[in-house]
């Protein structure tokens, strides 16, 4: 299993989209590690790795690799599709 770290920003975004998380940081790390093992990763912009959740395929974790520490850092996440729990118009307005 990969060593996964999670930023505060990713925790906030996760809690907006996934309700009922008792320990969101640990839950995110476990979901990302499981998706990595299943090969649900693709390259993203500027060296990021996009990891697609196994339970909710519309949920995409944006990760950066910290090579010296040997860990993957979840920096943010988003939802794809028109049925997002946090509609795209709200996240686009923040730009």
MARBA-3410 file (N, C-alpha, C, O; in Angstrom, 1 decimal):
95
0.8,-1.2,0.0,0.0,0.0,0.0,0.9,1.2,0.0,1.9,1.3,0.7 ~ 0.5,2.2,-0.8,1.3,3.5,-0.9,1.1,4.3,0.3,0.0,4.3,1.0 ~ 2.1,5.1,0.7,2.0,6.1,1.7,1.3,7.3,1.2,1.8,7.9,0.2 ~ 0.2,7.7,1.8,-0.7,8.8,1.3,-0.9,9.8,2.3,-1.3,9.5,3.5 ~ -0.6,11.1,2.0,-0.8,12.2,2.9,-1.9,13.1,2.3,-2.2,13.0,1.1
-2.7,13.8,3.2,-3.8,14.5,2.7,-3.8,16.0,3.3,-3.6,16.2,4.5 ~ -3.9,17.0,2.4,-3.9,18.4,2.9,-5.2,18.7,3.5,-6.3,18.1,3.3 ~ -5.2,19.8,4.3,-6.4,20.3,4.9,-7.5,20.7,3.8,-8.7,20.5,4.0 ~ -7.0,21.3,2.7,-7.9,21.7,1.6,-8.6,20.5,1.1,-9.8,20.6,0.9 ~ -7.9,19.4,0.9,-8.6,18.2,0.4,-9.6,17.7,1.4,-10.7,17.2,0.9
-9.3,17.8,2.7,-10.3,17.3,3.7,-11.6,18.2,3.6,-12.7,17.6,3.6 ~ -11.4,19.5,3.5,-12.6,20.4,3.4,-13.4,20.0,2.1,-14.7,19.9,2.2 ~ -12.8,19.9,1.0,-13.5,19.6,-0.2,-14.2,18.2,-0.1,-15.3,18.0,-0.6 ~ -13.6,17.2,0.5,-14.1,15.9,0.7,-15.4,16.0,1.6,-16.4,15.4,1.3 ~ -15.3,16.7,2.7,-16.5,16.9,3.6,-17.6,17.6,2.9,-18.8,17.3,3.3
-17.4,18.4,1.9,-18.5,19.1,1.2,-19.2,18.0,0.3,-20.4,18.2,0.0 ~ -18.5,17.0,-0.1,-19.0,16.1,-1.1,-19.4,14.7,-0.5,-20.3,14.1,-1.1 ~ -18.8,14.3,0.5,-19.1,13.0,1.1,-19.5,13.2,2.6,-18.6,13.6,3.4 ~ -20.7,12.9,2.9,-21.2,13.1,4.2,-20.9,11.9,5.1,-20.7,10.8,4.7 ~ -20.8,12.2,6.4,-20.7,11.1,7.4,-19.3,10.6,7.6,-19.2,9.5,8.1
-18.3,11.3,7.3,-16.9,10.8,7.5,-16.5,11.1,8.9,-16.5,12.3,9.3 ~ -16.2,10.1,9.7,-15.7,10.2,11.0,-14.3,10.7,11.1,-13.9,11.6,11.9 ~ -13.4,10.2,10.3,-12.0,10.5,10.2,-11.7,10.8,8.7,-11.2,9.9,8.0 ~ -12.1,11.9,8.2,-12.0,12.2,6.7,-10.5,12.0,6.2,-10.4,11.5,5.1 ~ -9.5,12.4,6.9,-8.2,12.3,6.4,-7.8,10.8,6.2,-7.2,10.5,5.2
-8.1,10.0,7.1,-7.8,8.6,7.0,-8.7,7.9,5.9,-8.2,7.1,5.2 ~ -9.9,8.3,5.8,-10.8,7.8,4.8,-10.3,8.2,3.4,-10.3,7.3,2.5 ~ -9.9,9.4,3.2,-9.3,9.8,1.9,-8.1,9.0,1.6,-8.0,8.5,0.5 ~ -7.2,8.9,2.5,-5.9,8.1,2.3,-6.2,6.7,1.9,-5.6,6.1,1.0 ~ -7.2,6.1,2.6,-7.5,4.7,2.3,-8.2,4.6,0.9,-7.9,3.6,0.2
-9.0,5.5,0.6,-9.7,5.4,-0.8,-8.7,5.6,-1.9,-8.8,5.0,-2.9 ~ -7.8,6.6,-1.7,-6.7,6.8,-2.7,-5.8,5.6,-2.8,-5.5,5.2,-3.9 ~ -5.4,5.0,-1.7,-4.5,3.9,-1.7,-5.2,2.7,-2.4,-4.5,2.0,-3.2 ~ -6.4,2.5,-2.2,-7.2,1.4,-2.8,-7.3,1.6,-4.3,-7.1,0.7,-5.1 ~ -7.6,2.8,-4.7,-7.7,3.2,-6.1,-6.4,3.0,-6.8,-6.4,2.6,-8.0
-5.3,3.4,-6.2,-4.0,3.3,-6.8,-3.7,1.8,-7.0,-3.2,1.4,-8.1 ~ -4.0,0.9,-6.0,-3.7,-0.5,-6.2,-4.5,-1.1,-7.3,-4.1,-2.1,-7.9 ~ -5.7,-0.5,-7.6,-6.6,-1.0,-8.6,-6.2,-0.4,-10.0,-6.8,-0.7,-11.0 ~ -5.2,0.5,-10.0,-4.8,1.1,-11.3,-5.6,2.2,-11.8,-5.6,2.5,-13.0 ~ -6.4,2.9,-10.9,-7.3,3.9,-11.3,-6.6,5.3,-11.2,-7.1,6.2,-10.6
-5.4,5.4,-11.8,-4.6,6.6,-11.8,-4.3,7.0,-13.3,-4.0,6.1,-14.1 ~ -4.2,8.3,-13.5,-3.8,8.8,-14.8,-3.1,10.1,-14.6,-3.2,10.8,-13.6 ~ -2.3,10.5,-15.6,-1.5,11.7,-15.5,-2.4,13.0,-15.6,-3.4,13.0,-16.3 ~ -2.0,14.0,-14.8,-2.7,15.3,-14.8,-1.8,16.4,-15.2,-0.7,16.1,-15.6 ~ -2.3,17.6,-15.1,-1.5,18.8,-15.5,-0.3,19.0,-14.4,-0.5,18.7,-13.3
0.8,19.5,-14.9,1.9,19.9,-14.1,2.4,18.8,-13.1,2.7,19.1,-12.0 ~ 2.4,17.6,-13.6,3.0,16.5,-12.9,2.0,15.9,-11.9,2.4,15.0,-11.1 ~ 0.8,16.4,-11.8,-0.2,15.8,-10.9,-0.6,14.4,-11.4,-0.4,14.0,-12.5 ~ -1.1,13.6,-10.4,-1.7,12.3,-10.7,-3.1,12.3,-10.3,-3.5,12.7,-9.2 ~ -4.0,12.0,-11.2,-5.4,12.0,-11.0,-5.9,10.6,-10.6,-5.7,9.6,-11.4
-6.4,10.4,-9.4,-6.8,9.1,-8.9,-8.3,9.1,-8.8,-8.9,9.9,-8.1 ~ -8.9,8.1,-9.5,-10.4,8.0,-9.5,-10.9,7.1,-8.4,-10.4,5.9,-8.4 ~ -11.8,7.5,-7.7,-12.3,6.7,-6.5,-13.0,5.5,-7.1,-13.7,5.5,-8.1 ~ -12.9,4.4,-6.4,-13.6,3.1,-6.8,-15.1,3.1,-6.4,-15.9,2.6,-7.2 ~ -15.5,3.7,-5.3,-16.9,3.7,-4.9,-17.7,4.8,-5.6,-18.8,4.5,-6.0
-17.1,5.9,-5.8,-17.8,7.0,-6.5,-16.9,7.4,-7.7,-16.0,8.2,-7.5 ~ -17.2,6.9,-8.8,-16.4,7.1,-10.0,-16.3,8.5,-10.5,-15.5,8.9,-11.3 ~ -17.3,9.4,-10.0,-17.3,10.8,-10.4,-16.3,11.6,-9.5,-16.1,12.8,-9.8 ~ -15.8,11.0,-8.5,-14.9,11.7,-7.5,-13.4,11.4,-8.0,-12.9,10.3,-8.1 ~ -12.7,12.6,-8.2,-11.3,12.5,-8.7,-10.4,13.2,-7.7,-10.6,14.4,-7.3
-9.4,12.5,-7.1,-8.4,13.0,-6.2,-7.2,13.5,-7.0,-6.7,12.8,-7.8 ~ -6.8,14.8,-6.7,-5.6,15.3,-7.4,-4.5,15.2,-6.5,-4.5,15.7,-5.4 ~ -3.4,14.5,-6.9,-2.3,14.2,-6.0,-1.0,14.6,-6.7,-0.8,14.7,-7.9 ~ 0.0,15.0,-5.8,1.3,15.3,-6.2,2.2,14.3,-5.5,2.0,14.0,-4.3 ~ 3.3,13.9,-6.2,4.2,12.9,-5.6,5.4,13.7,-4.9,6.0,14.5,-5.5
5.6,13.3,-3.6,6.8,13.8,-2.9,7.8,12.7,-2.9,7.8,11.8,-2.1 ~ 8.7,12.8,-3.9,9.7,11.7,-4.2,10.6,11.5,-3.0,10.8,10.4,-2.6 ~ 11.2,12.6,-2.4,12.2,12.4,-1.3,11.5,11.7,-0.1,12.2,10.9,0.5 ~ 10.3,11.9,0.1,9.6,11.3,1.3,8.9,10.0,0.9,8.5,9.2,1.8 ~ 8.8,9.8,-0.4,8.1,8.5,-0.9,6.7,8.5,-0.6,6.1,7.4,-0.2
6.0,9.6,-0.7,4.6,9.6,-0.4,3.8,10.4,-1.5,4.4,11.2,-2.2 ~ 2.5,10.1,-1.6,1.6,10.8,-2.5,0.8,11.7,-1.7,0.2,11.3,-0.7 ~ 0.7,13.0,-2.1,0.0,14.0,-1.3,-1.3,14.3,-2.1,-1.3,14.8,-3.2 ~ -2.4,14.1,-1.4,-3.7,14.5,-2.0,-3.9,16.0,-1.7,-4.1,16.4,-0.6 ~ -3.9,16.8,-2.8,-4.0,18.3,-2.6,-5.4,18.8,-2.7,-5.7,19.8,-2.1
-6.2,18.2,-3.5,-7.6,18.6,-3.7,-8.4,17.5,-4.4,-7.8,16.4,-4.6 ~ -9.6,17.7,-4.6,-10.4,16.7,-5.3,-11.6,17.5,-6.0,-11.9,18.6,-5.6 ~ -12.2,16.8,-6.9,-13.4,17.4,-7.6,-14.3,16.3,-8.0,-14.0,15.1,-8.0 ~ -15.5,16.7,-8.4,-16.5,15.8,-9.0,-16.7,16.0,-10.4,-16.6,17.2,-10.9 ~ -16.9,15.0,-11.2,-17.2,15.2,-12.6,-18.7,14.9,-12.9,-19.4,14.3,-12.1
-19.2,15.5,-13.9,-20.6,15.2,-14.3,-21.5,16.3,-13.9,-21.2,17.2,-13.1 ~ -22.8,16.1,-14.4,-23.8,17.1,-14.1,-24.5,16.9,-12.8,-25.2,17.8,-12.3 ~ -24.4,15.7,-12.2,-25.0,15.4,-10.9,-24.1,15.6,-9.7,-24.3,14.9,-8.7 ~ -23.2,16.5,-9.8,-22.3,16.7,-8.7,-23.0,17.2,-7.4,-23.9,18.0,-7.6 ~ -22.6,16.8,-6.3,-23.2,17.3,-5.0,-22.9,18.8,-4.8,-23.7,19.5,-4.2
-21.7,19.2,-5.3,-21.4,20.6,-5.3,-21.3,21.0,-6.7,-20.3,20.7,-7.4 ~ -22.3,21.7,-7.2,-22.4,22.0,-8.7,-21.2,22.8,-9.2,-20.6,23.6,-8.5 ~ -20.8,22.5,-10.4,-19.6,23.1,-11.0,-19.7,24.7,-11.0,-18.7,25.3,-11.0 ~ -20.9,25.2,-11.1,-21.0,26.7,-11.2,-20.5,27.3,-9.9,-20.0,28.4,-9.9 ~ -20.6,26.6,-8.8,-20.1,27.1,-7.5,-18.6,27.1,-7.4,-17.9,28.0,-7.0
-18.0,26.0,-7.9,-16.6,25.8,-7.9,-15.9,26.7,-8.9,-14.8,27.3,-8.7 ~ -16.6,26.9,-10.1,-16.0,27.8,-11.1,-16.1,29.3,-10.6,-15.2,30.1,-11.0 ~ -17.1,29.6,-9.8,-17.2,31.0,-9.3,-16.1,31.4,-8.4,-15.8,32.6,-8.2 ~ -15.4,30.4,-7.8,-14.3,30.7,-6.9,-13.0,31.0,-7.6,-12.1,31.5,-7.0 ~ -13.0,30.8,-8.9,-11.7,31.1,-9.7,-11.5,32.5,-9.9,-10.5,32.9,-10.5
END
